Amino acid sequence: MKTIQMTLDEDLVHAVDRVTRQMKTSRSAFTRSALREAIQRYEVRRLEEKHRKGYERHPAKPDEFLVWEDEQAWEDR
């Protein structure tokens, strides 16, 4: 692991300290987890944006997915 220095607002430090006490964890462990989750959310948003732009450039045709209709298992049948 690598040690880094960060500058945080005082109220954020107090909130992190409160939460880490409740979670019985350290600031570092909490921050690692929060950063991993933020990166994962960023990646999901990036992929969703990529897909949205792809469908804008190449919209699905109205009958494009009809071939799969018979393949779906519906509970009411």
mmCIF file of the N, C-alpha and C atoms, coordinates in Angstrom:
data_MODEL
# 
_entry.id   MODEL 
# 
loop_
_atom_site.group_PDB 
_atom_site.id 
_atom_site.type_symbol 
_atom_site.label_atom_id 
_atom_site.label_alt_id 
_atom_site.label_comp_id 
_atom_site.label_asym_id 
_atom_site.label_entity_id 
_atom_site.label_seq_id 
_atom_site.pdbx_PDB_ins_code 
_atom_site.Cartn_x 
_atom_site.Cartn_y 
_atom_site.Cartn_z 
_atom_site.occupancy 
_atom_site.B_iso_or_equiv 
_atom_site.pdbx_formal_charge 
_atom_site.auth_seq_id 
_atom_site.auth_comp_id 
_atom_site.auth_asym_id 
_atom_site.auth_atom_id 
_atom_site.pdbx_PDB_model_num 
ATOM 1   N N  . MET A 1 1  ? 0.835   -1.181  0.000   1.00 0.00 ? 1  MET A N  1 
ATOM 2   C CA . MET A 1 1  ? 0.000   0.000   0.000   1.00 0.00 ? 1  MET A CA 1 
ATOM 3   C C  . MET A 1 1  ? 0.875   1.238   0.000   1.00 0.00 ? 1  MET A C  1 
ATOM 4   N N  . LYS A 1 2  ? 0.276   2.307   -0.421  1.00 0.00 ? 2  LYS A N  1 
ATOM 5   C CA . LYS A 1 2  ? 0.988   3.578   -0.491  1.00 0.00 ? 2  LYS A CA 1 
ATOM 6   C C  . LYS A 1 2  ? 0.292   4.582   0.414   1.00 0.00 ? 2  LYS A C  1 
ATOM 7   N N  . THR A 1 3  ? 1.069   5.334   1.166   1.00 0.00 ? 3  THR A N  1 
ATOM 8   C CA . THR A 1 3  ? 0.527   6.382   2.024   1.00 0.00 ? 3  THR A CA 1 
ATOM 9   C C  . THR A 1 3  ? 0.418   7.665   1.217   1.00 0.00 ? 3  THR A C  1 
ATOM 10  N N  . ILE A 1 4  ? -0.749  8.312   1.311   1.00 0.00 ? 4  ILE A N  1 
ATOM 11  C CA . ILE A 1 4  ? -0.959  9.587   0.616   1.00 0.00 ? 4  ILE A CA 1 
ATOM 12  C C  . ILE A 1 4  ? -1.483  10.605  1.610   1.00 0.00 ? 4  ILE A C  1 
ATOM 13  N N  . GLN A 1 5  ? -1.391  11.866  1.239   1.00 0.00 ? 5  GLN A N  1 
ATOM 14  C CA . GLN A 1 5  ? -1.922  12.939  2.070   1.00 0.00 ? 5  GLN A CA 1 
ATOM 15  C C  . GLN A 1 5  ? -3.099  13.553  1.331   1.00 0.00 ? 5  GLN A C  1 
ATOM 16  N N  . MET A 1 6  ? -4.173  13.853  2.076   1.00 0.00 ? 6  MET A N  1 
ATOM 17  C CA . MET A 1 6  ? -5.363  14.445  1.463   1.00 0.00 ? 6  MET A CA 1 
ATOM 18  C C  . MET A 1 6  ? -5.791  15.655  2.278   1.00 0.00 ? 6  MET A C  1 
ATOM 19  N N  . THR A 1 7  ? -6.424  16.601  1.628   1.00 0.00 ? 7  THR A N  1 
ATOM 20  C CA . THR A 1 7  ? -6.999  17.757  2.296   1.00 0.00 ? 7  THR A CA 1 
ATOM 21  C C  . THR A 1 7  ? -8.512  17.620  2.244   1.00 0.00 ? 7  THR A C  1 
ATOM 22  N N  . LEU A 1 8  ? -9.142  17.641  3.424   1.00 0.00 ? 8  LEU A N  1 
ATOM 23  C CA . LEU A 1 8  ? -10.593 17.476  3.512   1.00 0.00 ? 8  LEU A CA 1 
ATOM 24  C C  . LEU A 1 8  ? -11.187 18.598  4.340   1.00 0.00 ? 8  LEU A C  1 
ATOM 25  N N  . ASP A 1 9  ? -12.432 18.931  4.038   1.00 0.00 ? 9  ASP A N  1 
ATOM 26  C CA . ASP A 1 9  ? -13.163 19.894  4.859   1.00 0.00 ? 9  ASP A CA 1 
ATOM 27  C C  . ASP A 1 9  ? -13.342 19.335  6.260   1.00 0.00 ? 9  ASP A C  1 
ATOM 28  N N  . GLU A 1 10 ? -13.328 20.221  7.232   1.00 0.00 ? 10 GLU A N  1 
ATOM 29  C CA . GLU A 1 10 ? -13.438 19.817  8.636   1.00 0.00 ? 10 GLU A CA 1 
ATOM 30  C C  . GLU A 1 10 ? -14.720 19.029  8.903   1.00 0.00 ? 10 GLU A C  1 
ATOM 31  N N  . ASP A 1 11 ? -15.839 19.476  8.313   1.00 0.00 ? 11 ASP A N  1 
ATOM 32  C CA . ASP A 1 11 ? -17.105 18.769  8.550   1.00 0.00 ? 11 ASP A CA 1 
ATOM 33  C C  . ASP A 1 11 ? -17.079 17.361  7.962   1.00 0.00 ? 11 ASP A C  1 
ATOM 34  N N  . LEU A 1 12 ? -16.375 17.188  6.862   1.00 0.00 ? 12 LEU A N  1 
ATOM 35  C CA . LEU A 1 12 ? -16.254 15.859  6.265   1.00 0.00 ? 12 LEU A CA 1 
ATOM 36  C C  . LEU A 1 12 ? -15.413 14.953  7.160   1.00 0.00 ? 12 LEU A C  1 
ATOM 37  N N  . VAL A 1 13 ? -14.350 15.477  7.721   1.00 0.00 ? 13 VAL A N  1 
ATOM 38  C CA . VAL A 1 13 ? -13.516 14.699  8.641   1.00 0.00 ? 13 VAL A CA 1 
ATOM 39  C C  . VAL A 1 13 ? -14.339 14.252  9.842   1.00 0.00 ? 13 VAL A C  1 
ATOM 40  N N  . HIS A 1 14 ? -15.137 15.162  10.398  1.00 0.00 ? 14 HIS A N  1 
ATOM 41  C CA . HIS A 1 14 ? -15.986 14.801  11.545  1.00 0.00 ? 14 HIS A CA 1 
ATOM 42  C C  . HIS A 1 14 ? -17.000 13.720  11.171  1.00 0.00 ? 14 HIS A C  1 
ATOM 43  N N  . ALA A 1 15 ? -17.592 13.836  9.980   1.00 0.00 ? 15 ALA A N  1 
ATOM 44  C CA . ALA A 1 15 ? -18.562 12.832  9.535   1.00 0.00 ? 15 ALA A CA 1 
ATOM 45  C C  . ALA A 1 15 ? -17.885 11.476  9.338   1.00 0.00 ? 15 ALA A C  1 
ATOM 46  N N  . VAL A 1 16 ? -16.706 11.474  8.743   1.00 0.00 ? 16 VAL A N  1 
ATOM 47  C CA . VAL A 1 16 ? -15.967 10.226  8.540   1.00 0.00 ? 16 VAL A CA 1 
ATOM 48  C C  . VAL A 1 16 ? -15.595 9.611   9.879   1.00 0.00 ? 16 VAL A C  1 
ATOM 49  N N  . ASP A 1 17 ? -15.129 10.433  10.804  1.00 0.00 ? 17 ASP A N  1 
ATOM 50  C CA . ASP A 1 17 ? -14.766 9.920   12.126  1.00 0.00 ? 17 ASP A CA 1 
ATOM 51  C C  . ASP A 1 17 ? -15.974 9.309   12.843  1.00 0.00 ? 17 ASP A C  1 
ATOM 52  N N  . ARG A 1 18 ? -17.119 9.959   12.726  1.00 0.00 ? 18 ARG A N  1 
ATOM 53  C CA . ARG A 1 18 ? -18.341 9.430   13.353  1.00 0.00 ? 18 ARG A CA 1 
ATOM 54  C C  . ARG A 1 18 ? -18.712 8.083   12.753  1.00 0.00 ? 18 ARG A C  1 
ATOM 55  N N  . VAL A 1 19 ? -18.696 8.004   11.437  1.00 0.00 ? 19 VAL A N  1 
ATOM 56  C CA . VAL A 1 19 ? -19.073 6.767   10.750  1.00 0.00 ? 19 VAL A CA 1 
ATOM 57  C C  . VAL A 1 19 ? -18.066 5.650   11.029  1.00 0.00 ? 19 VAL A C  1 
ATOM 58  N N  . THR A 1 20 ? -16.787 5.977   10.996  1.00 0.00 ? 20 THR A N  1 
ATOM 59  C CA . THR A 1 20 ? -15.782 4.928   11.222  1.00 0.00 ? 20 THR A CA 1 
ATOM 60  C C  . THR A 1 20 ? -15.857 4.389   12.646  1.00 0.00 ? 20 THR A C  1 
ATOM 61  N N  . ARG A 1 21 ? -16.196 5.239   13.613  1.00 0.00 ? 21 ARG A N  1 
ATOM 62  C CA . ARG A 1 21 ? -16.397 4.736   14.987  1.00 0.00 ? 21 ARG A CA 1 
ATOM 63  C C  . ARG A 1 21 ? -17.570 3.766   15.032  1.00 0.00 ? 21 ARG A C  1 
ATOM 64  N N  . GLN A 1 22 ? -18.661 4.136   14.372  1.00 0.00 ? 22 GLN A N  1 
ATOM 65  C CA . GLN A 1 22 ? -19.849 3.274   14.351  1.00 0.00 ? 22 GLN A CA 1 
ATOM 66  C C  . GLN A 1 22 ? -19.553 1.960   13.629  1.00 0.00 ? 22 GLN A C  1 
ATOM 67  N N  . MET A 1 23 ? -18.761 2.027   12.586  1.00 0.00 ? 23 MET A N  1 
ATOM 68  C CA . MET A 1 23 ? -18.436 0.835   11.803  1.00 0.00 ? 23 MET A CA 1 
ATOM 69  C C  . MET A 1 23 ? -17.280 0.036   12.400  1.00 0.00 ? 23 MET A C  1 
ATOM 70  N N  . LYS A 1 24 ? -16.647 0.611   13.411  1.00 0.00 ? 24 LYS A N  1 
ATOM 71  C CA . LYS A 1 24 ? -15.478 -0.020  14.035  1.00 0.00 ? 24 LYS A CA 1 
ATOM 72  C C  . LYS A 1 24 ? -14.403 -0.321  12.992  1.00 0.00 ? 24 LYS A C  1 
ATOM 73  N N  . THR A 1 25 ? -14.068 0.712   12.223  1.00 0.00 ? 25 THR A N  1 
ATOM 74  C CA . THR A 1 25 ? -13.045 0.603   11.194  1.00 0.00 ? 25 THR A CA 1 
ATOM 75  C C  . THR A 1 25 ? -12.162 1.839   11.247  1.00 0.00 ? 25 THR A C  1 
ATOM 76  N N  . SER A 1 26 ? -11.197 1.910   10.391  1.00 0.00 ? 26 SER A N  1 
ATOM 77  C CA . SER A 1 26 ? -10.288 3.061   10.365  1.00 0.00 ? 26 SER A CA 1 
ATOM 78  C C  . SER A 1 26 ? -10.672 4.023   9.251   1.00 0.00 ? 26 SER A C  1 
ATOM 79  N N  . ARG A 1 27 ? -10.152 5.230   9.351   1.00 0.00 ? 27 ARG A N  1 
ATOM 80  C CA . ARG A 1 27 ? -10.354 6.201   8.272   1.00 0.00 ? 27 ARG A CA 1 
ATOM 81  C C  . ARG A 1 27 ? -9.825  5.632   6.951   1.00 0.00 ? 27 ARG A C  1 
ATOM 82  N N  . SER A 1 28 ? -8.655  5.016   7.013   1.00 0.00 ? 28 SER A N  1 
ATOM 83  C CA . SER A 1 28 ? -8.039  4.494   5.789   1.00 0.00 ? 28 SER A CA 1 
ATOM 84  C C  . SER A 1 28 ? -8.890  3.408   5.149   1.00 0.00 ? 28 SER A C  1 
ATOM 85  N N  . ALA A 1 29 ? -9.371  2.459   5.960   1.00 0.00 ? 29 ALA A N  1 
ATOM 86  C CA . ALA A 1 29 ? -10.198 1.378   5.417   1.00 0.00 ? 29 ALA A CA 1 
ATOM 87  C C  . ALA A 1 29 ? -11.494 1.936   4.845   1.00 0.00 ? 29 ALA A C  1 
ATOM 88  N N  . PHE A 1 30 ? -12.088 2.873   5.566   1.00 0.00 ? 30 PHE A N  1 
ATOM 89  C CA . PHE A 1 30 ? -13.325 3.500   5.093   1.00 0.00 ? 30 PHE A CA 1 
ATOM 90  C C  . PHE A 1 30 ? -13.083 4.221   3.773   1.00 0.00 ? 30 PHE A C  1 
ATOM 91  N N  . THR A 1 31 ? -11.993 4.969   3.695   1.00 0.00 ? 31 THR A N  1 
ATOM 92  C CA . THR A 1 31 ? -11.677 5.731   2.486   1.00 0.00 ? 31 THR A CA 1 
ATOM 93  C C  . THR A 1 31 ? -11.387 4.808   1.310   1.00 0.00 ? 31 THR A C  1 
ATOM 94  N N  . ARG A 1 32 ? -10.658 3.732   1.545   1.00 0.00 ? 32 ARG A N  1 
ATOM 95  C CA . ARG A 1 32 ? -10.405 2.767   0.457   1.00 0.00 ? 32 ARG A CA 1 
ATOM 96  C C  . ARG A 1 32 ? -11.719 2.224   -0.091  1.00 0.00 ? 32 ARG A C  1 
ATOM 97  N N  . SER A 1 33 ? -12.616 1.842   0.817   1.00 0.00 ? 33 SER A N  1 
ATOM 98  C CA . SER A 1 33 ? -13.908 1.302   0.393   1.00 0.00 ? 33 SER A CA 1 
ATOM 99  C C  . SER A 1 33 ? -14.721 2.351   -0.371  1.00 0.00 ? 33 SER A C  1 
ATOM 100 N N  . ALA A 1 34 ? -14.757 3.574   0.151   1.00 0.00 ? 34 ALA A N  1 
ATOM 101 C CA . ALA A 1 34 ? -15.519 4.645   -0.501  1.00 0.00 ? 34 ALA A CA 1 
ATOM 102 C C  . ALA A 1 34 ? -14.960 4.953   -1.884  1.00 0.00 ? 34 ALA A C  1 
ATOM 103 N N  . LEU A 1 35 ? -13.643 4.964   -2.000  1.00 0.00 ? 35 LEU A N  1 
ATOM 104 C CA . LEU A 1 35 ? -13.031 5.233   -3.305  1.00 0.00 ? 35 LEU A CA 1 
ATOM 105 C C  . LEU A 1 35 ? -13.304 4.104   -4.296  1.00 0.00 ? 35 LEU A C  1 
ATOM 106 N N  . ARG A 1 36 ? -13.244 2.861   -3.828  1.00 0.00 ? 36 ARG A N  1 
ATOM 107 C CA . ARG A 1 36 ? -13.566 1.733   -4.726  1.00 0.00 ? 36 ARG A CA 1 
ATOM 108 C C  . ARG A 1 36 ? -15.002 1.834   -5.235  1.00 0.00 ? 36 ARG A C  1 
ATOM 109 N N  . GLU A 1 37 ? -15.928 2.147   -4.324  1.00 0.00 ? 37 GLU A N  1 
ATOM 110 C CA . GLU A 1 37 ? -17.333 2.284   -4.724  1.00 0.00 ? 37 GLU A CA 1 
ATOM 111 C C  . GLU A 1 37 ? -17.524 3.443   -5.689  1.00 0.00 ? 37 GLU A C  1 
ATOM 112 N N  . ALA A 1 38 ? -16.847 4.563   -5.451  1.00 0.00 ? 38 ALA A N  1 
ATOM 113 C CA . ALA A 1 38 ? -16.961 5.718   -6.349  1.00 0.00 ? 38 ALA A CA 1 
ATOM 114 C C  . ALA A 1 38 ? -16.419 5.380   -7.729  1.00 0.00 ? 38 ALA A C  1 
ATOM 115 N N  . ILE A 1 39 ? -15.309 4.661   -7.783  1.00 0.00 ? 39 ILE A N  1 
ATOM 116 C CA . ILE A 1 39 ? -14.735 4.261   -9.072  1.00 0.00 ? 39 ILE A CA 1 
ATOM 117 C C  . ILE A 1 39 ? -15.683 3.320   -9.802  1.00 0.00 ? 39 ILE A C  1 
ATOM 118 N N  . GLN A 1 40 ? -16.282 2.384   -9.074  1.00 0.00 ? 40 GLN A N  1 
ATOM 119 C CA . GLN A 1 40 ? -17.231 1.456   -9.700  1.00 0.00 ? 40 GLN A CA 1 
ATOM 120 C C  . GLN A 1 40 ? -18.443 2.209   -10.256 1.00 0.00 ? 40 GLN A C  1 
ATOM 121 N N  . ARG A 1 41 ? -18.989 3.158   -9.484  1.00 0.00 ? 41 ARG A N  1 
ATOM 122 C CA . ARG A 1 41 ? -20.123 3.960   -9.972  1.00 0.00 ? 41 ARG A CA 1 
ATOM 123 C C  . ARG A 1 41 ? -19.727 4.758   -11.214 1.00 0.00 ? 41 ARG A C  1 
ATOM 124 N N  . TYR A 1 42 ? -18.518 5.310   -11.202 1.00 0.00 ? 42 TYR A N  1 
ATOM 125 C CA . TYR A 1 42 ? -18.025 6.061   -12.359 1.00 0.00 ? 42 TYR A CA 1 
ATOM 126 C C  . TYR A 1 42 ? -17.967 5.161   -13.590 1.00 0.00 ? 42 TYR A C  1 
ATOM 127 N N  . GLU A 1 43 ? -17.438 3.961   -13.425 1.00 0.00 ? 43 GLU A N  1 
ATOM 128 C CA . GLU A 1 43 ? -17.316 3.034   -14.554 1.00 0.00 ? 43 GLU A CA 1 
ATOM 129 C C  . GLU A 1 43 ? -18.686 2.651   -15.101 1.00 0.00 ? 43 GLU A C  1 
ATOM 130 N N  . VAL A 1 44 ? -19.648 2.430   -14.227 1.00 0.00 ? 44 VAL A N  1 
ATOM 131 C CA . VAL A 1 44 ? -21.010 2.095   -14.677 1.00 0.00 ? 44 VAL A CA 1 
ATOM 132 C C  . VAL A 1 44 ? -21.595 3.266   -15.460 1.00 0.00 ? 44 VAL A C  1 
ATOM 133 N N  . ARG A 1 45 ? -21.457 4.482   -14.931 1.00 0.00 ? 45 ARG A N  1 
ATOM 134 C CA . ARG A 1 45 ? -21.975 5.664   -15.644 1.00 0.00 ? 45 ARG A CA 1 
ATOM 135 C C  . ARG A 1 45 ? -21.289 5.826   -17.000 1.00 0.00 ? 45 ARG A C  1 
ATOM 136 N N  . ARG A 1 46 ? -19.973 5.576   -17.042 1.00 0.00 ? 46 ARG A N  1 
ATOM 137 C CA . ARG A 1 46 ? -19.224 5.695   -18.293 1.00 0.00 ? 46 ARG A CA 1 
ATOM 138 C C  . ARG A 1 46 ? -19.733 4.689   -19.322 1.00 0.00 ? 46 ARG A C  1 
ATOM 139 N N  . LEU A 1 47 ? -19.957 3.443   -18.902 1.00 0.00 ? 47 LEU A N  1 
ATOM 140 C CA . LEU A 1 47 ? -20.469 2.431   -19.824 1.00 0.00 ? 47 LEU A CA 1 
ATOM 141 C C  . LEU A 1 47 ? -21.897 2.740   -20.264 1.00 0.00 ? 47 LEU A C  1 
ATOM 142 N N  . GLU A 1 48 ? -22.729 3.219   -19.335 1.00 0.00 ? 48 GLU A N  1 
ATOM 143 C CA . GLU A 1 48 ? -24.098 3.588   -19.709 1.00 0.00 ? 48 GLU A CA 1 
ATOM 144 C C  . GLU A 1 48 ? -24.099 4.709   -20.734 1.00 0.00 ? 48 GLU A C  1 
ATOM 145 N N  . GLU A 1 49 ? -23.218 5.680   -20.555 1.00 0.00 ? 49 GLU A N  1 
ATOM 146 C CA . GLU A 1 49 ? -23.109 6.779   -21.513 1.00 0.00 ? 49 GLU A CA 1 
ATOM 147 C C  . GLU A 1 49 ? -22.627 6.261   -22.867 1.00 0.00 ? 49 GLU A C  1 
ATOM 148 N N  . LYS A 1 50 ? -21.679 5.352   -22.849 1.00 0.00 ? 50 LYS A N  1 
ATOM 149 C CA . LYS A 1 50 ? -21.180 4.755   -24.096 1.00 0.00 ? 50 LYS A CA 1 
ATOM 150 C C  . LYS A 1 50 ? -22.300 4.014   -24.822 1.00 0.00 ? 50 LYS A C  1 
ATOM 151 N N  . HIS A 1 51 ? -23.089 3.254   -24.080 1.00 0.00 ? 51 HIS A N  1 
ATOM 152 C CA . HIS A 1 51 ? -24.210 2.529   -24.693 1.00 0.00 ? 51 HIS A CA 1 
ATOM 153 C C  . HIS A 1 51 ? -25.260 3.496   -25.235 1.00 0.00 ? 51 HIS A C  1 
ATOM 154 N N  . ARG A 1 52 ? -25.561 4.545   -24.442 1.00 0.00 ? 52 ARG A N  1 
ATOM 155 C CA . ARG A 1 52 ? -26.553 5.525   -24.892 1.00 0.00 ? 52 ARG A CA 1 
ATOM 156 C C  . ARG A 1 52 ? -26.115 6.158   -26.205 1.00 0.00 ? 52 ARG A C  1 
ATOM 157 N N  . LYS A 1 53 ? -24.845 6.560   -26.286 1.00 0.00 ? 53 LYS A N  1 
ATOM 158 C CA . LYS A 1 53 ? -24.354 7.179   -27.522 1.00 0.00 ? 53 LYS A CA 1 
ATOM 159 C C  . LYS A 1 53 ? -24.382 6.188   -28.680 1.00 0.00 ? 53 LYS A C  1 
ATOM 160 N N  . GLY A 1 54 ? -24.066 4.923   -28.401 1.00 0.00 ? 54 GLY A N  1 
ATOM 161 C CA . GLY A 1 54 ? -24.123 3.911   -29.451 1.00 0.00 ? 54 GLY A CA 1 
ATOM 162 C C  . GLY A 1 54 ? -25.520 3.731   -29.998 1.00 0.00 ? 54 GLY A C  1 
ATOM 163 N N  . TYR A 1 55 ? -26.523 3.705   -29.109 1.00 0.00 ? 55 TYR A N  1 
ATOM 164 C CA . TYR A 1 55 ? -27.908 3.560   -29.567 1.00 0.00 ? 55 TYR A CA 1 
ATOM 165 C C  . TYR A 1 55 ? -28.405 4.825   -30.255 1.00 0.00 ? 55 TYR A C  1 
ATOM 166 N N  . GLU A 1 56 ? -27.852 5.990   -29.887 1.00 0.00 ? 56 GLU A N  1 
ATOM 167 C CA . GLU A 1 56 ? -28.209 7.202   -30.621 1.00 0.00 ? 56 GLU A CA 1 
ATOM 168 C C  . GLU A 1 56 ? -27.676 7.142   -32.051 1.00 0.00 ? 56 GLU A C  1 
ATOM 169 N N  . ARG A 1 57 ? -26.456 6.617   -32.204 1.00 0.00 ? 57 ARG A N  1 
ATOM 170 C CA . ARG A 1 57 ? -25.864 6.506   -33.547 1.00 0.00 ? 57 ARG A CA 1 
ATOM 171 C C  . ARG A 1 57 ? -26.504 5.382   -34.357 1.00 0.00 ? 57 ARG A C  1 
ATOM 172 N N  . HIS A 1 58 ? -26.851 4.300   -33.683 1.00 0.00 ? 58 HIS A N  1 
ATOM 173 C CA . HIS A 1 58 ? -27.429 3.129   -34.359 1.00 0.00 ? 58 HIS A CA 1 
ATOM 174 C C  . HIS A 1 58 ? -28.646 2.660   -33.564 1.00 0.00 ? 58 HIS A C  1 
ATOM 175 N N  . PRO A 1 59 ? -29.790 3.345   -33.711 1.00 0.00 ? 59 PRO A N  1 
ATOM 176 C CA . PRO A 1 59 ? -30.982 2.972   -32.940 1.00 0.00 ? 59 PRO A CA 1 
ATOM 177 C C  . PRO A 1 59 ? -31.451 1.551   -33.259 1.00 0.00 ? 59 PRO A C  1 
ATOM 178 N N  . ALA A 1 60 ? -32.047 0.927   -32.265 1.00 0.00 ? 60 ALA A N  1 
ATOM 179 C CA . ALA A 1 60 ? -32.614 -0.414  -32.479 1.00 0.00 ? 60 ALA A CA 1 
ATOM 180 C C  . ALA A 1 60 ? -33.793 -0.287  -33.434 1.00 0.00 ? 60 ALA A C  1 
ATOM 181 N N  . LYS A 1 61 ? -33.886 -1.251  -34.331 1.00 0.00 ? 61 LYS A N  1 
ATOM 182 C CA . LYS A 1 61 ? -35.020 -1.270  -35.259 1.00 0.00 ? 61 LYS A CA 1 
ATOM 183 C C  . LYS A 1 61 ? -36.239 -1.810  -34.517 1.00 0.00 ? 61 LYS A C  1 
ATOM 184 N N  . PRO A 1 62 ? -37.451 -1.374  -34.912 1.00 0.00 ? 62 PRO A N  1 
ATOM 185 C CA . PRO A 1 62 ? -38.660 -1.800  -34.188 1.00 0.00 ? 62 PRO A CA 1 
ATOM 186 C C  . PRO A 1 62 ? -38.804 -3.319  -34.061 1.00 0.00 ? 62 PRO A C  1 
ATOM 187 N N  . ASP A 1 63 ? -38.374 -4.071  -35.063 1.00 0.00 ? 63 ASP A N  1 
ATOM 188 C CA . ASP A 1 63 ? -38.551 -5.522  -35.025 1.00 0.00 ? 63 ASP A CA 1 
ATOM 189 C C  . ASP A 1 63 ? -37.255 -6.267  -34.690 1.00 0.00 ? 63 ASP A C  1 
ATOM 190 N N  . GLU A 1 64 ? -36.252 -5.538  -34.231 1.00 0.00 ? 64 GLU A N  1 
ATOM 191 C CA . GLU A 1 64 ? -34.930 -6.130  -34.035 1.00 0.00 ? 64 GLU A CA 1 
ATOM 192 C C  . GLU A 1 64 ? -34.925 -7.267  -33.007 1.00 0.00 ? 64 GLU A C  1 
ATOM 193 N N  . PHE A 1 65 ? -35.751 -7.189  -32.012 1.00 0.00 ? 65 PHE A N  1 
ATOM 194 C CA . PHE A 1 65 ? -35.722 -8.185  -30.949 1.00 0.00 ? 65 PHE A CA 1 
ATOM 195 C C  . PHE A 1 65 ? -36.903 -9.154  -30.987 1.00 0.00 ? 65 PHE A C  1 
ATOM 196 N N  . LEU A 1 66 ? -37.718 -9.078  -32.035 1.00 0.00 ? 66 LEU A N  1 
ATOM 197 C CA . LEU A 1 66 ? -38.879 -9.967  -32.139 1.00 0.00 ? 66 LEU A CA 1 
ATOM 198 C C  . LEU A 1 66 ? -38.479 -11.433 -32.169 1.00 0.00 ? 66 LEU A C  1 
ATOM 199 N N  . VAL A 1 67 ? -37.322 -11.746 -32.728 1.00 0.00 ? 67 VAL A N  1 
ATOM 200 C CA . VAL A 1 67 ? -36.882 -13.129 -32.834 1.00 0.00 ? 67 VAL A CA 1 
ATOM 201 C C  . VAL A 1 67 ? -36.763 -13.776 -31.448 1.00 0.00 ? 67 VAL A C  1 
ATOM 202 N N  . TRP A 1 68 ? -36.557 -12.979 -30.415 1.00 0.00 ? 68 TRP A N  1 
ATOM 203 C CA . TRP A 1 68 ? -36.390 -13.512 -29.066 1.00 0.00 ? 68 TRP A CA 1 
ATOM 204 C C  . TRP A 1 68 ? -37.705 -13.665 -28.304 1.00 0.00 ? 68 TRP A C  1 
ATOM 205 N N  . GLU A 1 69 ? -38.793 -13.149 -28.830 1.00 0.00 ? 69 GLU A N  1 
ATOM 206 C CA . GLU A 1 69 ? -40.084 -13.221 -28.139 1.00 0.00 ? 69 GLU A CA 1 
ATOM 207 C C  . GLU A 1 69 ? -40.463 -14.650 -27.768 1.00 0.00 ? 69 GLU A C  1 
ATOM 208 N N  . ASP A 1 70 ? -40.292 -15.592 -28.685 1.00 0.00 ? 70 ASP A N  1 
ATOM 209 C CA . ASP A 1 70 ? -40.672 -16.983 -28.422 1.00 0.00 ? 70 ASP A CA 1 
ATOM 210 C C  . ASP A 1 70 ? -39.699 -17.672 -27.471 1.00 0.00 ? 70 ASP A C  1 
ATOM 211 N N  . GLU A 1 71 ? -38.521 -17.121 -27.315 1.00 0.00 ? 71 GLU A N  1 
ATOM 212 C CA . GLU A 1 71 ? -37.501 -17.724 -26.454 1.00 0.00 ? 71 GLU A CA 1 
ATOM 213 C C  . GLU A 1 71 ? -37.688 -17.359 -24.985 1.00 0.00 ? 71 GLU A C  1 
ATOM 214 N N  . GLN A 1 72 ? -38.470 -16.340 -24.712 1.00 0.00 ? 72 GLN A N  1 
ATOM 215 C CA . GLN A 1 72 ? -38.647 -15.882 -23.332 1.00 0.00 ? 72 GLN A CA 1 
ATOM 216 C C  . GLN A 1 72 ? -39.633 -16.786 -22.609 1.00 0.00 ? 72 GLN A C  1 
ATOM 217 N N  . ALA A 1 73 ? -39.316 -17.089 -21.369 1.00 0.00 ? 73 ALA A N  1 
ATOM 218 C CA . ALA A 1 73 ? -40.214 -17.913 -20.551 1.00 0.00 ? 73 ALA A CA 1 
ATOM 219 C C  . ALA A 1 73 ? -41.095 -16.986 -19.727 1.00 0.00 ? 73 ALA A C  1 
ATOM 220 N N  . TRP A 1 74 ? -42.390 -17.026 -20.006 1.00 0.00 ? 74 TRP A N  1 
ATOM 221 C CA . TRP A 1 74 ? -43.331 -16.171 -19.283 1.00 0.00 ? 74 TRP A CA 1 
ATOM 222 C C  . TRP A 1 74 ? -44.089 -17.038 -18.290 1.00 0.00 ? 74 TRP A C  1 
ATOM 223 N N  . GLU A 1 75 ? -44.227 -16.556 -17.087 1.00 0.00 ? 75 GLU A N  1 
ATOM 224 C CA . GLU A 1 75 ? -44.875 -17.311 -16.009 1.00 0.00 ? 75 GLU A CA 1 
ATOM 225 C C  . GLU A 1 75 ? -46.360 -17.575 -16.249 1.00 0.00 ? 75 GLU A C  1 
ATOM 226 N N  . ASP A 1 76 ? -47.036 -16.703 -16.966 1.00 0.00 ? 76 ASP A N  1 
ATOM 227 C CA . ASP A 1 76 ? -48.490 -16.839 -17.142 1.00 0.00 ? 76 ASP A CA 1 
ATOM 228 C C  . ASP A 1 76 ? -48.883 -17.751 -18.293 1.00 0.00 ? 76 ASP A C  1 
ATOM 229 N N  . ARG A 1 77 ? -47.943 -18.389 -18.926 1.00 0.00 ? 77 ARG A N  1 
ATOM 230 C CA . ARG A 1 77 ? -48.286 -19.296 -20.043 1.00 0.00 ? 77 ARG A CA 1 
ATOM 231 C C  . ARG A 1 77 ? -48.507 -20.696 -19.537 1.00 0.00 ? 77 ARG A C  1 
# 
